[in-house]
């Protein structure tokens, strides 16, 4: 995130002596992306952030991923996944490939301290609220928030009661789309959100403690470190790399005289994937416009829609509801439910709220997704046509 922030106490110049009131030196830590060549932040710790006293391998359940064969559109009902836990260890993997993993969580407990050293995480809070605590400070989030957590940020989730969330784990970095930004990183006028819509920690969070455990995910698995002092000992930081939140309700939709393609809904981009937001908006205003999407084939990507609120007119009658996930893979032509095109004529707007993941490599399906799959979804277009045909025939016979 190229939006500069300064929080807490920092020295006037980088990499210079910075003393605590008792005369001790604060320990400077540089967090930077792409080998000192991209966004970075400087954090100032009361204690050495390198002081570990133990390390052990953590065994974890292996999440099996299955190819989407036979190649089918699929529908998963996440609200039937009632297993509860915390937002880190309670994740139920649904879909994944070598670029991104998509997991669903029902969290009712605080997570362990955690650091993902593989890539950034994007958490969409479907319902409930929580506090994200990190070395950067605390950030309160609620339903409708996207939360971006940079790679290797030590953090924990503290929910306020029960919360439901979708977690996207990238193998790389998640950012606003480049076309929304100037060459210097400022949001441009055509962007559907801007710096004013972003929320980040506003003050340091300091916690005392010793022999503190931190769970770290790296490319070969999980390691549990024991730190001599609590990692939340930062008195100040500055830079352009930090966790931040964006509410889906602050995403301003782009509309036109005729149906706009999915890229106008794009909210974030990651390595070989994008995330889009579908929010309530006015329909197209050409007098002959067809408001619902046209049939389309994803020749280069798998398309996933997570339905989080409102009325999903284009798939009405297909069993889609709040909490549903549809997977429409590359190689399958998909589109609106039969009858929804005609039903959309004269409508002024849509009330839907959904999060879309488009990947440019095939997604594989995990056991948790298979356990909540609607087995009849692939045939809903044909079944609807049969129903309409029967109804039409009955009308002729009356």
C-alpha positions in Angstrom: 0.0 0.0 0.0 1.8 3.2 -1.2 -0.2 5.5 1.2 2.4 6.7 3.8 1.4 6.5 7.5 3.2 7.4 10.8 2.1 5.9 14.1 3.6 6.4 17.6 7.1 7.6 18.3 9.8 7.4 15.7 13.2 9.2 15.4 13.6 12.1 12.9 16.0 10.2 10.6 15.9 6.5 9.6 18.6 4.1 10.9 19.8 6.5 13.6 20.0 6.0 17.4 16.6 6.1 19.1 16.6 5.9 22.9 13.9 4.9 25.3 13.3 7.1 28.4 15.6 4.8 30.4 18.4 5.3 27.9 18.2 1.9 26.2 18.2 1.7 22.5 15.0 0.7 20.7 15.5 -2.1 18.2 14.7 -1.1 14.6 13.1 -3.6 12.3 12.6 -3.1 8.5 9.8 -5.0 6.9 10.0 -4.7 3.2 8.7 -6.4 0.0 10.6 -7.6 -3.0 14.1 -7.4 -1.6 14.1 -3.7 -0.5 12.6 -2.7 -3.9 8.9 -2.1 -3.0 6.7 -1.0 -0.1 8.3 -1.1 3.4 7.8 0.0 7.0 10.2 0.7 9.9 9.1 -0.5 13.3 10.8 0.3 16.6 10.7 -2.4 19.3 11.4 -2.2 23.0 13.1 -5.6 22.7 15.0 -7.5 20.1 12.5 -9.0 17.6 15.1 -11.7 16.8 15.3 -13.2 20.3 13.8 -16.7 20.1 14.4 -19.4 22.7 12.8 -22.4 21.1 11.4 -23.7 17.7 9.4 -26.8 16.9 7.6 -28.3 13.9 3.8 -28.2 14.2 2.0 -31.1 12.6 -1.2 -30.1 10.9 -4.1 -31.9 9.1 -3.4 -32.3 5.4 -6.1 -30.6 3.3 -6.7 -32.8 0.2 -7.5 -31.0 -3.0 -9.3 -32.8 -5.8 -9.4 -31.8 -9.5 -12.8 -30.5 -10.7 -13.6 -33.7 -12.7 -15.8 -34.2 -14.4 -15.6 -30.5 -15.3 -18.8 -29.0 -13.7 -20.2 -25.8 -12.4 -20.6 -26.2 -8.6 -22.5 -24.8 -5.7 -21.3 -24.9 -2.1 -23.4 -23.9 0.9 -20.9 -22.5 3.5 -23.6 -21.9 6.2 -23.8 -25.7 6.7 -20.1 -25.6 7.8 -20.7 -25.1 11.5 -17.4 -26.2 12.9 -16.1 -23.5 15.2 -12.7 -22.4 16.2 -10.4 -19.5 15.8 -9.7 -17.5 12.6 -6.2 -19.1 12.1 -6.4 -22.7 13.0 -10.2 -23.1 12.4 -10.0 -22.4 8.7 -11.9 -24.9 6.5 -10.2 -25.0 3.1 -12.7 -24.9 0.2 -10.8 -24.2 -3.0 -7.2 -23.7 -3.9 -4.3 -23.8 -6.4 -0.6 -22.8 -6.4 -1.5 -19.1 -6.3 -4.3 -18.8 -3.7 -6.3 -20.7 -1.2 -9.9 -19.9 -0.2 -11.1 -20.9 3.3 -14.2 -20.4 5.4 -14.1 -19.8 9.1 -16.7 -19.7 11.9 -14.6 -18.1 14.7 -15.7 -17.8 18.3 -12.3 -17.8 20.0 -9.1 -15.8 19.9 -6.4 -17.0 17.6 -2.8 -17.8 18.5 -0.2 -15.3 17.5 0.4 -16.0 13.8 2.6 -15.0 11.0 2.1 -16.1 7.3 5.5 -16.0 5.7 4.2 -17.3 2.3 2.1 -14.3 1.2 -0.5 -11.7 2.0 -3.9 -12.6 3.4 -7.2 -11.0 2.6 -10.0 -11.7 5.1 -13.6 -10.8 4.2 -15.7 -10.5 7.3 -19.1 -11.9 6.3 -20.8 -11.3 9.7 -19.8 -10.3 13.3 -16.9 -8.2 14.4 -13.4 -8.6 15.7 -10.2 -6.8 16.7 -7.1 -7.5 14.6 -4.1 -7.1 16.9 -0.7 -6.9 15.3 2.8 -5.4 15.7 1.3 -2.3 14.0 -1.4 -1.8 16.5 -5.1 -2.8 16.8 -7.7 -2.5 14.0 -11.4 -3.0 14.7 -13.3 -4.7 11.9 -16.9 -5.6 11.2 -19.2 -7.3 8.7 -18.5 -6.2 5.2 -14.8 -5.4 5.8 -12.0 -6.6 3.7 -8.8 -6.8 5.8 -5.4 -7.0 4.1 -2.6 -8.4 6.2 0.9 -8.1 4.7 3.2 -11.1 4.5 5.1 -11.9 7.8 3.0 -9.6 9.9 2.7 -11.0 13.4 -0.9 -10.8 14.5 -3.9 -12.4 16.2 -7.7 -12.2 15.8 -9.9 -11.5 18.8 -13.6 -11.9 17.8 -16.4 -10.2 19.6 -18.7 -13.2 19.9 -19.1 -15.3 16.8 -17.9 -14.1 13.4 -18.0 -15.6 9.9 -15.2 -14.9 7.4 -13.8 -15.9 4.1 -10.0 -16.0 4.0 -7.9 -15.7 0.8 -4.3 -16.7 1.3 -2.0 -15.6 -1.5 1.4 -16.9 -2.6 2.6 -13.3 -3.0 1.1 -9.8 -2.5 -2.4 -8.5 -2.6 -2.8 -4.9 -3.8 -5.3 -2.4 -5.3 -5.4 -2.8 -9.1 -2.6 -0.9 -10.8 -5.0 0.9 -13.1 -6.5 2.6 -10.1 -3.2 4.2 -9.1 -0.9 6.9 -10.4 2.7 6.0 -11.1 3.5 7.3 -7.6 0.8 5.2 -6.0 -2.1 7.7 -5.4 -5.6 6.6 -6.2 -6.9 8.2 -9.4 -10.2 9.8 -10.0 -11.7 6.8 -11.8 -11.0 4.4 -8.9 -14.0 3.1 -7.1 -12.4 3.7 -3.7 -9.6 5.9 -2.4 -7.3 6.6 0.6 -10.2 8.1 2.6 -11.9 4.7 2.6 -9.0 2.8 4.1 -8.6 2.2 7.9 -5.4 1.2 9.5 -4.0 1.0 13.1 -3.8 4.5 14.6 -1.7 3.9 17.7 0.8 1.4 19.0 -0.3 -1.7 20.9 2.2 -2.7 23.6 1.8 -6.0 25.5 4.2 -7.2 28.2 5.1 -10.9 28.3 7.9 -13.5 28.1 8.2 -16.9 26.5 5.5 -16.1 24.0 4.6 -18.5 21.2 4.1 -17.5 17.6 2.9 -19.8 14.9 4.7 -19.3 11.6 3.6 -20.6 8.2 6.4 -21.1 5.7 6.6 -22.9 2.4 7.5 -26.2 4.0 4.8 -26.2 6.8 4.3 -24.7 10.2 6.8 -23.8 12.9 6.1 -22.6 16.4 8.6 -20.1 17.8 9.0 -19.2 21.4 10.1 -15.5 21.8 11.9 -14.2 24.8 9.6 -11.1 24.8 6.1 -10.4 23.5 6.3 -9.3 19.8 3.7 -6.5 20.5 6.3 -4.1 21.9 6.4 -1.6 19.0 6.5 2.0 20.2 6.2 3.5 16.7 6.4 2.8 13.0 6.1 4.5 9.7 6.0 3.5 6.0 3.7 2.2 3.3 3.4 -1.4 4.5 0.8 -2.2 7.1 -2.6 -4.0 7.6 -5.6 -2.1 6.5 -9.4 -2.5 6.1 -11.8 -1.4 3.4 -15.6 -1.8 3.7 -17.4 -3.3 0.7 -20.0 -0.7 1.4 -17.4 2.0 0.5 -16.9 0.5 -2.9 -18.5 2.8 -5.4 -20.0 0.9 -8.4 -19.3 1.9 -12.0 -22.4 1.8 -14.2 -23.1 2.5 -17.8 -25.8 2.5 -20.5 -25.3 -1.2 -21.2 -24.0 -4.1 -19.1 -20.5 -3.5 -17.7 -18.0 -6.4 -17.6 -16.6 -7.8 -14.4 -13.4 -5.8 -14.4 -15.3 -2.7 -13.3 -16.0 -4.5 -10.0 -12.4 -5.3 -9.4 -11.2 -4.4 -5.9 -7.8 -6.2 -5.4 -5.3 -8.1 -7.5 -2.9 -10.8 -6.5 -0.5 -13.2 -8.3 -2.7 -14.8 -11.0 -6.0 -13.8 -9.4 -8.3 -10.9 -8.8 -11.0 -10.1 -6.2 -14.1 -8.2 -7.2 -17.0 -6.6 -5.2 -20.6 -6.7 -6.5 -22.6 -4.1 -4.5 -26.1 -2.5 -4.9 -26.1 -0.3 -8.0 -28.4 1.2 -10.6 -29.0 -1.0 -13.7 -28.0 0.0 -17.2 -30.0 2.9 -18.6 -30.0 2.2 -22.4 -33.7 1.8 -23.3 -33.0 -1.6 -24.8 -30.5 -2.7 -22.1 -30.5 -6.2 -20.6 -29.6 -5.7 -17.0 -28.5 -9.3 -16.1 -25.2 -10.7 -17.3 -25.0 -12.3 -20.7 -23.9 -15.9 -21.1 -20.1 -16.0 -21.0 -17.3 -18.5 -21.2 -14.3 -18.1 -18.9 -11.6 -19.1 -21.4 -8.7 -18.1 -19.1 -10.1 -18.3 -15.6 -12.2 -20.0 -13.0 -14.9 -17.7 -11.5 -16.0 -18.0 -7.9 -18.8 -15.9 -6.4 -19.5 -15.8 -2.6 -23.0 -14.5 -2.1 -23.1 -12.4 1.1 -26.4 -10.4 1.0 -29.3 -9.2 -1.0 -31.2 -10.5 -4.0 -29.3 -12.6 -6.6 -31.6 -12.1 -9.5 -29.5 -13.6 -12.3 -29.4 -17.0 -10.5 -32.9 -16.9 -8.9 -34.3 -20.4 -8.9 -30.9 -22.2 -8.9 -30.8 -22.6 -5.1 -28.3 -19.8 -4.6 -28.7 -17.9 -1.3 -26.8 -16.0 1.3 -23.6 -18.0 2.2 -23.6 -19.8 -1.2 -20.4 -20.1 -3.3 -20.7 -20.8 -7.0 -17.7 -22.1 -9.0 -17.9 -21.7 -12.8 -14.7 -23.1 -14.2 -12.8 -22.3 -17.4 -14.2 -24.5 -20.2 -17.9 -24.1 -19.0 -20.2 -21.5 -20.5 -22.4 -20.0 -17.8 -25.0 -17.3 -17.5 -28.3 -16.2 -16.0 -31.0 -18.6 -14.9 -33.6 -19.1 -17.7 -36.3 -16.5 -17.3 -34.2 -14.0 -15.4 -33.4 -12.0 -18.6 -37.0 -11.3 -19.2 -37.7 -10.7 -15.5 -34.9 -8.0 -15.5 -36.6 -5.8 -18.0 -37.7 -2.5 -16.4 -35.8 -3.1 -13.2 -34.1 0.0 -11.8 -31.3 -1.6 -9.8 -29.9 -4.6 -8.1 -29.7 -5.2 -4.3 -27.0 -7.9 -4.4 -23.8 -8.1 -2.4 -21.2 -10.6 -3.4 -17.4 -11.2 -3.4 -15.8 -12.7 -6.5 -12.5 -14.5 -6.9 -11.2 -15.0 -10.5 -8.1 -17.2 -10.8 -6.0 -17.8 -13.9 -5.1 -21.3 -13.0 -7.7 -24.0 -12.3 -9.0 -24.3 -8.8 -9.1 -27.6 -7.0 -11.8 -28.6 -4.5 -11.2 -29.5 -0.9 -13.0 -32.0 1.3 -14.9 -29.2 3.2 -16.3 -27.9 0.0 -17.4 -31.4 -1.1 -19.2 -31.9 2.2 -21.4 -28.9 1.6 -22.0 -29.2 -2.2 -25.4 -29.0 -3.8 -25.2 -32.0 -6.2 -28.0 -30.7 -8.5 -26.5 -27.3 -9.3 -25.0 -28.2 -12.7 -28.4 -29.1 -14.1 -30.3 -26.1 -13.0 -30.2 -24.3 -16.4 -31.7 -27.4 -18.1 -34.2 -28.1 -15.3 -35.4 -24.5 -15.5 -35.8 -24.8 -19.3 -37.9 -27.9 -18.8 -40.1 -26.2 -16.3 -40.6 -23.2 -18.5 -41.4 -25.5 -21.5 -44.0 -27.4 -19.4 -45.6 -24.2 -18.2 -45.7 -22.8 -21.7 -47.4 -26.0 -22.9 -49.9 -25.9 -20.2 -50.7 -22.4 -21.1 -51.5 -23.4 -24.7 -53.8 -26.2 -23.6 -55.9 -23.9 -21.4 
